[in-house]
């Protein structure tokens, strides 16, 4: 009887109350906000390089918009596939801290973090971070990782049943894939020559610069 009561109580506590469920946020907007934040705010070194292009403001804004939308779309597809209870917020938190670390490393002139697990790579990255002024470290990690992570874990996320979440995740992935295809088809004639002329830009694109190091 005691064991059965424990399981019932544990189940009841794990569920949001009807009022809390109504006030909680659906995972879809959270997923979109995370994709936009990581793509735009988490790629300051890339925007700095783009701003140095000898281009007029109109074409420059178009290139930056295309890069931002493409990155947002790819992140949206990945997060849509990982949109499950207990997984989504953890993945977003890891991405926030990763792009914060990459932003500080790239801003200081170091390469992006490589996940090849060689001690020399991690030691070099740590030395580069220590060379930065303390206020830059606090500001970078605070704005890019600490504040959004605290907000992310403070909000309530609506519980969506598995049978409803599956088609929702599929629909989100299709929408982001459509955005990716639409932007690429509309901007590839502009972006391809720039990427061929400046291949280093892909090394500045977080978090893909770090994730692609696993392949190498």
N, CA, C and O of each residue as an XYZ file, in Angstrom:
864
protein
N       0.822     -1.204      0.000
C       0.000      0.000      0.000
C       0.857      1.254      0.000
O       0.596      2.207     -0.734
N       1.911      1.234      0.860
C       2.805      2.385      0.927
C       3.542      2.601     -0.370
O       3.696      3.737     -0.820
N       4.008      1.503     -0.986
C       4.722      1.619     -2.248
C       3.807      2.155     -3.339
O       4.210      2.995     -4.143
N       2.562      1.657     -3.360
C       1.612      2.112     -4.374
C       1.304      3.605     -4.182
O       1.212      4.353     -5.156
N       1.149      4.029     -2.933
C       0.888      5.433     -2.651
C       2.064      6.305     -3.075
O       1.876      7.417     -3.567
N       3.284      5.790     -2.880
C       4.485      6.529     -3.277
C       4.490      6.760     -4.785
O       4.778      7.866     -5.243
N       4.170      5.712     -5.566
C       4.163      5.830     -7.013
C       3.092      6.812     -7.489
O       3.319      7.595     -8.411
N       1.902      6.758     -6.836
C       0.837      7.672     -7.218
C       1.237      9.117     -6.933
O       1.026     10.001     -7.763
N       1.820      9.351     -5.747
C       2.245     10.697     -5.380
C       3.337     11.198     -6.304
O       3.300     12.350     -6.737
N       4.314     10.346     -6.615
C       5.408     10.721     -7.500
C       4.872     11.077     -8.887
O       5.337     12.032     -9.509
N       3.892     10.306     -9.370
C       3.310     10.582    -10.683
C       2.575     11.924    -10.670
O       2.672     12.706    -11.615
N       1.843     12.175     -9.589
C       1.086     13.423     -9.502
C       2.010     14.625     -9.447
O       1.713     15.654    -10.054
N       3.138     14.520     -8.723
C       4.073     15.630     -8.619
C       4.802     15.878     -9.922
O       5.218     17.004    -10.195
N       4.965     14.835    -10.736
C       5.692     14.998    -11.994
C       4.857     15.697    -13.051
O       5.387     16.137    -14.071
N       3.525     15.804    -12.810
C       2.640     16.437    -13.777
C       2.389     17.883    -13.373
O       2.307     18.207    -12.189
N       2.269     18.745    -14.377
C       1.927     20.126    -14.106
C       0.452     20.224    -13.762
O      -0.374     19.498    -14.315
N       0.127     21.124    -12.848
C      -1.273     21.365    -12.539
C      -1.951     22.000    -13.747
O      -1.270     22.551    -14.611
N      -3.293     21.933    -13.825
C      -3.981     22.551    -14.970
C      -3.647     24.027    -15.129
O      -3.470     24.501    -16.251
N      -3.556     24.771    -14.007
C      -3.224     26.200    -14.102
C      -1.803     26.391    -14.616
O      -1.558     27.236    -15.477
N      -0.851     25.594    -14.080
C       0.537     25.705    -14.538
C       0.666     25.283    -15.994
O       1.474     25.846    -16.734
N      -0.118     24.302    -16.409
C      -0.075     23.844    -17.798
C      -0.549     24.948    -18.741
O      -0.004     25.121    -19.831
N      -1.578     25.698    -18.308
C      -2.074     26.790    -19.149
C      -1.061     27.922    -19.253
O      -0.960     28.568    -20.296
N      -0.303     28.173    -18.173
C       0.660     29.265    -18.160
C       2.013     28.874    -18.750
O       2.846     29.742    -19.008
N       2.239     27.593    -18.964
C       3.543     27.143    -19.474
C       3.667     27.419    -20.959
O       2.677     27.682    -21.641
N       4.895     27.356    -21.452
C       5.198     27.660    -22.845
C       5.276     26.374    -23.658
O       5.783     25.352    -23.196
N       4.769     26.452    -24.857
C       4.872     25.309    -25.764
C       6.326     25.156    -26.201
O       7.012     26.167    -26.353
N       6.821     23.944    -26.409
C       8.225     23.760    -26.808
C       8.575     24.397    -28.156
O       9.732     24.752    -28.382
N       7.598     24.549    -29.053
C       7.912     25.069    -30.394
C       8.473     26.491    -30.369
O       9.524     26.723    -30.968
N       7.817     27.470    -29.695
C       8.421     28.809    -29.626
C       9.768     28.813    -28.913
O      10.667     29.566    -29.286
N       9.908     27.975    -27.890
C      11.186     27.873    -27.183
C      12.285     27.394    -28.127
O      13.404     27.907    -28.109
N      11.954     26.421    -28.937
C      12.887     25.875    -29.925
C      13.285     26.941    -30.942
O      14.456     27.052    -31.303
N      12.311     27.723    -31.403
C      12.581     28.782    -32.375
C      13.447     29.879    -31.768
O      14.394     30.344    -32.402
N      13.129     30.293    -30.546
C      13.922     31.324    -29.878
C      15.361     30.874    -29.677
O      16.294     31.652    -29.878
N      15.540     29.622    -29.280
C      16.895     29.094    -29.077
C      17.677     29.083    -30.390
O      18.857     29.432    -30.413
N      17.023     28.683    -31.479
C      17.691     28.654    -32.782
C      18.110     30.063    -33.211
O      19.222     30.262    -33.699
N      17.216     31.034    -33.026
C      17.536     32.421    -33.389
C      18.664     32.973    -32.524
O      19.570     33.638    -33.027
N      18.606     32.696    -31.222
C      19.613     33.225    -30.297
C      21.007     32.674    -30.634
O      21.978     33.425    -30.729
N      21.084     31.366    -30.809
C      22.376     30.748    -31.117
C      22.888     31.216    -32.468
O      24.080     31.482    -32.618
N      22.002     31.321    -33.455
C      22.418     31.708    -34.811
C      22.860     33.155    -34.881
O      23.832     33.463    -35.570
N      22.173     34.056    -34.185
C      22.451     35.487    -34.324
C      23.423     35.973    -33.255
O      24.498     36.478    -33.575
N      23.050     35.821    -31.990
C      23.894     36.348    -30.908
C      25.139     35.488    -30.722
O      26.183     35.990    -30.305
N      25.036     34.199    -31.029
C      26.183     33.313    -30.831
C      27.206     33.323    -31.935
O      28.143     32.525    -31.909
N      27.054     34.219    -32.924
C      28.005     34.270    -34.040
C      28.553     35.672    -34.260
O      28.697     36.125    -35.395
N      28.854     36.349    -33.165
C      29.389     37.711    -33.258
C      30.696     37.783    -34.045
O      30.870     38.723    -34.820
N      31.633     36.825    -33.883
C      32.860     36.895    -34.702
C      32.582     36.818    -36.201
O      33.270     37.466    -36.990
N      31.581     36.032    -36.603
C      31.225     35.953    -38.022
C      30.675     37.278    -38.514
O      31.042     37.737    -39.595
N      29.797     37.900    -37.732
C      29.238     39.195    -38.151
C      30.328     40.258    -38.225
O      30.260     41.161    -39.059
N      31.335     40.156    -37.355
C      32.450     41.108    -37.422
C      33.213     40.964    -38.723
O      33.590     41.964    -39.334
N      33.449     39.719    -39.162
C      34.137     39.492    -40.428
C      33.296     39.959    -41.613
O      33.822     40.542    -42.561
N      31.999     39.704    -41.558
C      31.135     40.144    -42.651
C      31.107     41.667    -42.750
O      31.044     42.218    -43.849
N      31.152     42.345    -41.608
C      31.110     43.808    -41.612
C      32.345     44.415    -42.270
O      32.318     45.579    -42.668
N      33.418     43.652    -42.389
C      34.644     44.158    -43.013
C      34.636     44.026    -44.529
O      35.573     44.469    -45.192
N      33.593     43.424    -45.083
C      33.524     43.268    -46.533
C      33.396     44.629    -47.216
O      32.681     45.504    -46.729
N      34.086     44.809    -48.340
C      33.952     46.075    -49.091
C      32.665     46.088    -49.908
O      32.697     46.083    -51.139
N      31.537     46.105    -49.213
C      30.227     46.074    -49.859
C      29.367     47.203    -49.324
O      29.595     47.706    -48.224
N      28.371     47.600    -50.119
C      27.395     48.574    -49.656
C      26.534     47.954    -48.561
O      26.486     46.733    -48.408
N      25.860     48.808    -47.804
C      25.091     48.321    -46.660
C      23.950     47.404    -47.080
O      23.633     46.450    -46.370
N      23.322     47.683    -48.238
C      22.204     46.853    -48.690
C      22.605     45.414    -48.960
O      22.048     44.506    -48.344
N      23.568     45.170    -49.873
C      24.030     43.788    -50.105
C      24.615     43.130    -48.859
O      24.472     41.924    -48.661
N      25.282     43.937    -48.013
C      25.878     43.377    -46.799
C      24.803     42.872    -45.846
O      24.946     41.803    -45.253
N      23.734     43.637    -45.702
C      22.627     43.198    -44.852
C      21.959     41.947    -45.422
O      21.527     41.076    -44.667
N      21.874     41.855    -46.745
C      21.279     40.682    -47.380
C      22.112     39.439    -47.103
O      21.562     38.383    -46.789
N      23.437     39.553    -47.217
C      24.321     38.420    -46.933
C      24.197     38.005    -45.471
O      24.099     36.815    -45.169
N      24.202     38.980    -44.562
C      24.063     38.648    -43.147
C      22.727     38.006    -42.831
O      22.659     37.072    -42.033
N      21.656     38.503    -43.455
C      20.331     37.920    -43.247
C      20.287     36.472    -43.728
O      19.719     35.609    -43.059
N      20.884     36.211    -44.883
C      20.894     34.842    -45.424
C      21.671     33.899    -44.518
O      21.220     32.787    -44.242
N      22.840     34.340    -44.054
C      23.612     33.510    -43.138
C      22.808     33.226    -41.866
O      22.778     32.092    -41.387
N      22.157     34.263    -41.321
C      21.371     34.082    -40.102
C      20.207     33.128    -40.288
O      19.953     32.282    -39.430
N      19.488     33.258    -41.419
C      18.347     32.383    -41.674
C      18.782     30.945    -41.928
O      18.141     30.008    -41.451
N      19.869     30.765    -42.677
C      20.353     29.412    -42.939
C      20.779     28.717    -41.650
O      20.463     27.548    -41.428
N      21.500     29.453    -40.806
C      21.941     28.873    -39.534
C      20.753     28.558    -38.633
O      20.708     27.504    -37.998
N      19.789     29.479    -38.580
C      18.584     29.249    -37.784
C      17.828     28.020    -38.278
O      17.344     27.224    -37.473
N      17.724     27.862    -39.595
C      16.990     26.722    -40.160
C      17.659     25.399    -39.812
O      16.984     24.445    -39.425
N      18.989     25.334    -39.947
C      19.689     24.083    -39.631
C      19.557     23.763    -38.141
O      19.306     22.615    -37.773
N      19.724     24.764    -37.291
C      19.556     24.536    -35.856
C      18.130     24.113    -35.534
O      17.909     23.250    -34.685
N      17.165     24.721    -36.213
C      15.768     24.354    -35.988
C      15.491     22.909    -36.344
O      14.753     22.228    -35.632
N      16.075     22.424    -37.444
C      15.892     21.020    -37.823
C      16.467     20.100    -36.753
O      15.829     19.128    -36.347
N      17.686     20.417    -36.298
C      18.339     19.572    -35.291
C      17.535     19.559    -33.992
O      17.301     18.500    -33.410
N      17.115     20.745    -33.541
C      16.372     20.809    -32.276
C      14.980     20.199    -32.407
O      14.443     19.680    -31.428
N      14.391     20.252    -33.594
C      13.090     19.601    -33.794
C      13.209     18.091    -33.603
O      12.317     17.461    -33.034
N      14.298     17.519    -34.072
C      14.509     16.076    -33.909
C      14.828     15.705    -32.464
O      14.666     14.552    -32.064
N      15.281     16.683    -31.685
C      15.631     16.433    -30.285
C      14.603     17.015    -29.320
O      14.870     17.143    -28.125
N      13.449     17.360    -29.831
C      12.414     18.002    -29.024
C      11.638     16.967    -28.214
O      10.520     16.588    -28.561
N      12.267     16.522    -27.123
C      11.650     15.528    -26.240
C      11.810     15.971    -24.793
O      12.781     16.655    -24.468
N      10.878     15.597    -23.912
C      10.984     15.992    -22.506
C      12.303     15.535    -21.896
O      12.735     14.399    -22.092
N      12.928     16.431    -21.160
C      14.188     16.107    -20.514
C      15.393     16.171    -21.418
O      16.517     15.997    -20.948
N      15.197     16.416    -22.710
C      16.297     16.458    -23.671
C      16.485     17.854    -24.245
O      17.611     18.345    -24.325
N      15.383     18.502    -24.648
C      15.476     19.767    -25.381
C      16.216     20.836    -24.595
O      17.139     21.461    -25.117
N      15.823     21.054    -23.342
C      16.475     22.122    -22.565
C      17.938     21.811    -22.293
O      18.769     22.718    -22.271
N      18.263     20.540    -22.086
C      19.669     20.179    -21.866
C      20.505     20.441    -23.113
O      21.615     20.962    -23.014
N      19.981     20.085    -24.292
C      20.704     20.320    -25.538
C      20.887     21.816    -25.785
O      21.969     22.251    -26.181
N      19.838     22.604    -25.553
C      19.937     24.053    -25.749
C      20.972     24.650    -24.804
O      21.739     25.529    -25.197
N      20.998     24.177    -23.558
C      21.974     24.689    -22.592
C      23.396     24.402    -23.041
O      24.264     25.270    -22.952
N      23.643     23.186    -23.526
C      24.983     22.838    -24.038
C      25.358     23.743    -25.209
O      26.495     24.207    -25.295
N      24.409     23.996    -26.109
C      24.673     24.873    -27.259
C      24.997     26.295    -26.805
O      25.896     26.932    -27.355
N      24.273     26.795    -25.807
C      24.522     28.146    -25.314
C      25.949     28.294    -24.783
O      26.639     29.265    -25.093
N      26.376     27.326    -23.986
C      27.724     27.404    -23.413
C      28.793     27.169    -24.473
O      29.875     27.751    -24.404
N      28.497     26.323    -25.449
C      29.451     26.075    -26.520
C      29.671     27.318    -27.371
O      30.814     27.679    -27.653
N      28.589     27.978    -27.784
C      28.750     29.161    -28.626
C      29.354     30.322    -27.827
O      30.060     31.157    -28.393
N      29.082     30.381    -26.517
C      29.721     31.413    -25.695
C      31.231     31.202    -25.652
O      32.004     32.149    -25.798
N      31.640     29.958    -25.451
C      33.065     29.645    -25.428
C      33.707     29.921    -26.782
O      34.792     30.499    -26.849
N      33.047     29.513    -27.856
C      33.588     29.751    -29.193
C      33.674     31.233    -29.511
O      34.642     31.686    -30.122
N      32.664     31.989    -29.097
C      32.682     33.436    -29.349
C      33.886     34.090    -28.699
O      34.561     34.909    -29.323
N      34.161     33.735    -27.452
C      35.303     34.322    -26.752
C      36.624     33.881    -27.374
O      37.542     34.689    -27.514
N      36.727     32.606    -27.747
C      37.962     32.116    -28.361
C      38.207     32.781    -29.718
O      39.321     33.223    -30.001
N      37.178     32.851    -30.548
C      37.330     33.445    -31.871
C      37.563     34.942    -31.775
O      38.322     35.506    -32.563
N      36.922     35.581    -30.828
C      37.112     37.027    -30.654
C      38.550     37.342    -30.242
O      39.090     38.398    -30.574
N      39.163     36.399    -29.505
C      40.547     36.591    -29.057
C      41.571     36.170    -30.107
O      42.774     36.288    -29.874
N      41.111     35.678    -31.261
C      42.032     35.276    -32.315
C      42.367     33.810    -32.327
O      43.147     33.366    -33.169
N      41.799     33.037    -31.412
C      42.021     31.590    -31.372
C      41.003     30.906    -32.266
O      39.967     31.490    -32.585
N      41.282     29.685    -32.671
C      40.313     28.929    -33.447
C      39.166     28.449    -32.576
O      39.231     28.521    -31.349
N      38.121     27.963    -33.216
C      36.989     27.416    -32.475
C      37.408     26.153    -31.727
O      38.402     25.514    -32.073
N      36.645     25.807    -30.708
C      36.953     24.634    -29.900
C      36.856     23.374    -30.747
O      35.874     23.177    -31.463
N      37.868     22.524    -30.667
C      37.912     21.259    -31.396
C      37.650     20.106    -30.436
O      38.249     20.039    -29.362
N      36.771     19.213    -30.815
C      36.400     18.093    -29.941
C      37.196     16.835    -30.261
O      36.635     15.744    -30.359
N      38.495     16.992    -30.421
C      39.323     15.813    -30.681
C      39.956     15.259    -29.409
O      40.733     14.306    -29.452
N      39.608     15.878    -28.261
C      40.006     15.374    -26.942
C      41.514     15.325    -26.732
O      41.981     14.589    -25.862
N      42.290     16.086    -27.502
C      43.730     16.160    -27.276
C      44.004     17.180    -26.176
O      43.523     18.310    -26.260
N      44.759     16.814    -25.154
C      45.009     17.747    -24.038
C      45.629     19.061    -24.495
O      45.343     20.111    -23.921
N      46.480     19.015    -25.527
C      47.126     20.235    -25.986
C      46.115     21.244    -26.523
O      46.289     22.451    -26.358
N      45.060     20.749    -27.164
C      44.033     21.642    -27.714
C      43.289     22.351    -26.590
O      43.077     23.562    -26.639
N      42.896     21.587    -25.578
C      42.173     22.185    -24.466
C      43.068     23.133    -23.670
O      42.603     24.164    -23.185
N      44.340     22.793    -23.536
C      45.267     23.661    -22.808
C      45.467     24.974    -23.545
O      45.502     26.033    -22.918
N      45.598     24.923    -24.870
C      45.767     26.142    -25.659
C      44.531     27.028    -25.567
O      44.639     28.251    -25.475
N      43.362     26.408    -25.592
C      42.125     27.182    -25.473
C      42.022     27.850    -24.109
O      41.588     28.997    -24.005
N      42.424     27.129    -23.057
C      42.380     27.685    -21.711
C      43.353     28.847    -21.566
O      43.029     29.851    -20.933
N      44.535     28.720    -22.143
C      45.522     29.809    -22.093
C      44.984     31.043    -22.810
O      45.163     32.167    -22.341
N      44.324     30.829    -23.951
C      43.771     31.945    -24.708
C      42.661     32.641    -23.925
O      42.555     33.867    -23.951
N      41.845     31.871    -23.239
C      40.783     32.481    -22.439
C      41.352     33.284    -21.277
O      40.857     34.366    -20.962
N      42.380     32.761    -20.649
C      42.994     33.480    -19.528
C      43.638     34.788    -19.963
O      43.800     35.704    -19.157
N      44.007     34.877    -21.239
C      44.622     36.110    -21.739
C      43.609     37.231    -21.932
O      43.982     38.400    -22.031
N      42.333     36.876    -21.985
C      41.300     37.902    -22.157
C      41.101     38.672    -20.858
O      41.291     38.116    -19.776
N      40.720     39.944    -20.948
C      40.386     40.698    -19.731
C      39.219     40.043    -18.992
O      38.328     39.459    -19.608
N      39.238     40.149    -17.684
C      38.199     39.515    -16.876
C      36.811     40.014    -17.240
O      35.855     39.238    -17.253
N      36.691     41.296    -17.535
C      35.371     41.847    -17.837
C      34.817     41.257    -19.131
O      33.606     41.083    -19.259
N      35.694     40.946    -20.097
C      35.219     40.323    -21.327
C      34.729     38.901    -21.078
O      33.721     38.479    -21.644
N      35.445     38.164    -20.229
C      35.004     36.811    -19.894
C      33.643     36.834    -19.191
O      32.744     36.067    -19.535
N      33.504     37.721    -18.205
C      32.252     37.798    -17.466
C      31.108     38.252    -18.362
O      30.004     37.712    -18.296
N      31.380     39.251    -19.203
C      30.338     39.762    -20.089
C      29.948     38.717    -21.129
O      28.765     38.521    -21.407
N      30.954     38.042    -21.709
C      30.687     37.061    -22.749
C      29.895     35.876    -22.224
O      28.849     35.528    -22.772
N      30.396     35.257    -21.159
C      29.689     34.097    -20.603
C      28.361     34.510    -19.981
O      27.381     33.768    -20.047
N      28.330     35.706    -19.372
C      27.095     36.152    -18.732
C      25.964     36.358    -19.728
O      24.863     35.842    -19.538
N      26.236     37.122    -20.805
C      25.190     37.445    -21.772
C      24.856     36.277    -22.694
O      23.696     36.078    -23.056
N      25.880     35.501    -23.074
C      25.657     34.446    -24.056
C      25.238     33.112    -23.449
O      24.617     32.293    -24.127
N      25.564     32.888    -22.199
C      25.296     31.567    -21.621
C      24.538     31.624    -20.297
O      23.505     30.970    -20.157
N      25.032     32.396    -19.319
C      24.454     32.343    -17.971
C      23.022     32.861    -17.960
O      22.119     32.177    -17.478
N      22.809     34.061    -18.487
C      21.469     34.670    -18.445
C      20.441     33.850    -19.230
O      19.380     33.539    -18.689
N      20.723     33.488    -20.496
C      19.717     32.667    -21.208
C      19.515     31.286    -20.593
O      18.407     30.753    -20.641
N      20.563     30.694    -20.014
C      20.394     29.388    -19.366
C      19.500     29.487    -18.137
O      18.654     28.622    -17.912
N      19.685     30.547    -17.334
C      18.832     30.735    -16.164
C      17.378     30.949    -16.579
O      16.461     30.406    -15.963
N      17.178     31.744    -17.628
C      15.814     31.962    -18.122
C      15.208     30.664    -18.634
O      14.038     30.369    -18.387
N      16.019     29.891    -19.352
C      15.534     28.650    -19.942
C      15.056     27.670    -18.887
O      14.021     27.028    -19.069
N      15.787     27.542    -17.788
C      15.428     26.573    -16.756
C      14.433     27.125    -15.753
O      13.912     26.386    -14.918
N      14.165     28.434    -15.833
C      13.178     29.037    -14.927
C      11.761     28.895    -15.468
O      10.817     28.751    -14.692
N      11.599     28.933    -16.794
C      10.262     28.892    -17.381
C       9.680     27.481    -17.330
O      10.415     26.495    -17.271
N       8.371     27.403    -17.351
C       7.682     26.123    -17.420
C       7.444     25.775    -18.880
O       7.031     26.624    -19.670
N       7.702     24.541    -19.229
C       7.486     24.063    -20.590
C       6.264     23.150    -20.585
O       6.162     22.243    -19.758
N       5.357     23.389    -21.493
C       4.119     22.622    -21.559
C       4.404     21.158    -21.868
O       5.234     20.843    -22.721
N       3.710     20.269    -21.168
C       3.837     18.841    -21.441
C       2.952     18.482    -22.624
O       1.752     18.759    -22.624
N       3.549     17.868    -23.622
C       2.826     17.460    -24.829
C       2.891     15.940    -24.919
O       3.966     15.350    -24.809
N       1.747     15.318    -25.118
C       1.698     13.858    -25.194
C       2.549     13.351    -26.355
O       2.736     14.044    -27.355
N       3.053     12.144    -26.205
C       3.953     11.572    -27.200
C       3.308     11.504    -28.580
O       3.945     11.834    -29.581
N       2.050     11.077    -28.637
C       1.373     10.942    -29.928
C       1.156     12.292    -30.595
O       1.064     12.372    -31.820
N       1.074     13.361    -29.795
C       0.948     14.699    -30.364
C       2.309     15.292    -30.691
O       2.445     16.063    -31.641
N       3.322     14.931    -29.899
C       4.651     15.510    -30.106
C       5.309     14.989    -31.378
O       6.016     15.735    -32.055
N       5.089     13.737    -31.709
C       5.698     13.168    -32.916
C       5.334     13.937    -34.183
O       6.239     14.360    -34.902
N       4.044     14.139    -34.492
C       3.716     14.919    -35.695
C       4.135     16.379    -35.589
O       4.472     16.999    -36.598
N       4.118     16.938    -34.378
C       4.562     18.323    -34.214
C       6.041     18.463    -34.541
O       6.446     19.395    -35.235
N       6.847     17.530    -34.035
C       8.280     17.567    -34.331
C       8.534     17.402    -35.825
O       9.387     18.083    -36.393
N       7.789     16.495    -36.459
C       7.950     16.288    -37.896
C       7.567     17.541    -38.673
O       8.245     17.914    -39.631
N       6.475     18.193    -38.258
C       6.041     19.409    -38.943
C       7.061     20.527    -38.770
O       7.356     21.250    -39.721
N       7.604     20.673    -37.558
C       8.627     21.694    -37.318
C       9.858     21.449    -38.186
O      10.403     22.382    -38.777
N      10.297     20.188    -38.260
C      11.464     19.861    -39.076
C      11.202     20.171    -40.546
O      12.088     20.673    -41.238
N       9.999     19.878    -41.028
C       9.659     20.168    -42.431
C       9.645     21.671    -42.681
O      10.132     22.130    -43.714
N       9.092     22.444    -41.747
C       9.045     23.901    -41.898
C      10.464     24.480    -41.965
O      10.766     25.302    -42.830
N      11.327     24.042    -41.045
C      12.706     24.546    -41.047
C      13.454     24.089    -42.299
O      14.248     24.846    -42.857
N      13.204     22.862    -42.740
C      13.831     22.381    -43.973
C      13.366     23.198    -45.178
O      14.155     23.495    -46.076
N      12.078     23.560    -45.194
C      11.571     24.404    -46.265
C      12.210     25.784    -46.256
O      12.545     26.334    -47.306
N      12.376     26.341    -45.050
C      13.063     27.633    -44.938
C      14.492     27.533    -45.440
O      14.966     28.409    -46.164
N      15.178     26.463    -45.053
C      16.555     26.247    -45.497
C      16.641     26.180    -47.023
O      17.493     26.830    -47.628
N      15.768     25.402    -47.636
C      15.782     25.256    -49.094
C      15.436     26.575    -49.774
O      16.055     26.941    -50.773
N      14.446     27.293    -49.236
C      14.012     28.544    -49.847
C      15.116     29.595    -49.825
O      15.385     30.248    -50.833
N      15.755     29.752    -48.658
C      16.815     30.760    -48.539
C      18.018     30.376    -49.395
O      18.607     31.234    -50.052
N      18.388     29.092    -49.394
C      19.552     28.669    -50.174
C      19.318     28.854    -51.672
O      20.208     29.316    -52.387
N      18.143     28.502    -52.143
C      17.849     28.671    -53.565
C      17.838     30.145    -53.966
O      18.231     30.501    -55.077
N      17.385     30.990    -53.052
C      17.327     32.407    -53.361
C      18.646     33.140    -53.200
O      18.821     34.223    -53.757
N      19.582     32.563    -52.441
C      20.809     33.302    -52.123
C      22.088     32.596    -52.551
O      23.173     33.140    -52.347
N      22.000     31.408    -53.134
C      23.225     30.657    -53.421
C      24.120     31.360    -54.433
O      25.343     31.251    -54.348
N      23.533     32.083    -55.394
C      24.357     32.786    -56.381
C      25.160     33.910    -55.746
O      26.206     34.304    -56.260
N      24.671     34.416    -54.638
C      25.411     35.446    -53.905
C      26.387     34.841    -52.912
O      27.511     35.321    -52.770
N      25.961     33.783    -52.222
C      26.770     33.215    -51.138
C      27.908     32.341    -51.636
O      28.997     32.376    -51.063
N      27.692     31.562    -52.679
C      28.732     30.638    -53.136
C      30.036     31.340    -53.505
O      31.096     30.895    -53.064
N      30.009     32.428    -54.302
C      31.287     33.118    -54.589
C      31.957     33.658    -53.332
O      33.183     33.639    -53.222
N      31.153     34.142    -52.379
C      31.744     34.668    -51.146
C      32.370     33.555    -50.313
O      33.439     33.741    -49.732
N      31.713     32.406    -50.253
C      32.270     31.288    -49.491
C      33.522     30.729    -50.142
O      34.439     30.295    -49.445
N      33.575     30.731    -51.471
C      34.779     30.276    -52.165
C      35.927     31.246    -51.961
O      37.089     30.844    -51.906
N      35.595     32.532    -51.850
C      36.632     33.552    -51.646
C      37.055     33.642    -50.185
O      38.198     33.983    -49.883
N      36.129     33.335    -49.281
C      36.407     33.429    -47.844
C      36.001     32.123    -47.152
O      35.018     32.109    -46.412
N      36.736     31.027    -47.375
C      36.354     29.747    -46.737
C      36.453     29.782    -45.220
O      35.859     28.941    -44.546
N      37.189     30.736    -44.674
C      37.353     30.810    -43.224
C      36.033     31.149    -42.519
O      35.887     30.905    -41.321
N      35.084     31.706    -43.257
C      33.815     32.050    -42.621
C      33.142     30.831    -42.014
O      32.520     30.933    -40.956
N      33.255     29.685    -42.662
C      32.645     28.475    -42.115
C      33.305     28.066    -40.803
O      32.672     27.429    -39.960
N      34.570     28.429    -40.628
C      35.258     28.130    -39.373
C      34.789     29.046    -38.250
O      35.046     28.770    -37.078
N      34.102     30.136    -38.598
C      33.580     31.061    -37.597
C      32.130     30.778    -37.241
O      31.583     31.405    -36.334
N      31.506     29.852    -37.937
C      30.075     29.613    -37.779
C      29.817     28.619    -36.647
O      30.007     27.415    -36.816
N      29.391     29.123    -35.510
C      29.100     28.275    -34.342
C      27.641     27.840    -34.377
O      26.781     28.587    -34.842
N      27.353     26.623    -33.882
C      28.240     25.632    -33.260
C      28.797     24.617    -34.246
O      29.419     23.638    -33.835
N      28.582     24.837    -35.563
C      28.946     23.825    -36.552
C      30.457     23.694    -36.698
O      30.949     22.627    -37.064
N      31.212     24.780    -36.415
C      32.665     24.686    -36.498
C      33.203     23.666    -35.499
O      34.152     22.942    -35.802
N      32.607     23.604    -34.318
C      33.037     22.628    -33.317
C      32.512     21.226    -33.635
O      33.243     20.243    -33.510
N      31.260     21.138    -34.039
C      30.666     19.825    -34.307
C      31.351     19.149    -35.495
O      31.520     17.929    -35.497
N      31.745     19.928    -36.502
C      32.418     19.337    -37.667
C      33.810     18.838    -37.339
O      34.374     18.039    -38.087
N      34.384     19.307    -36.204
C      35.706     18.799    -35.824
C      35.661     17.325    -35.462
O      36.688     16.648    -35.512
N      34.494     16.816    -35.099
C      34.371     15.386    -34.810
C      34.634     14.555    -36.056
O      35.204     13.466    -35.979
N      34.214     15.075    -37.209
C      34.446     14.355    -38.467
C      35.922     14.311    -38.815
O      36.428     13.319    -39.340
N      36.609     15.421    -38.508
C      38.039     15.467    -38.815
C      38.848     14.632    -37.813
O      40.072     14.557    -37.920
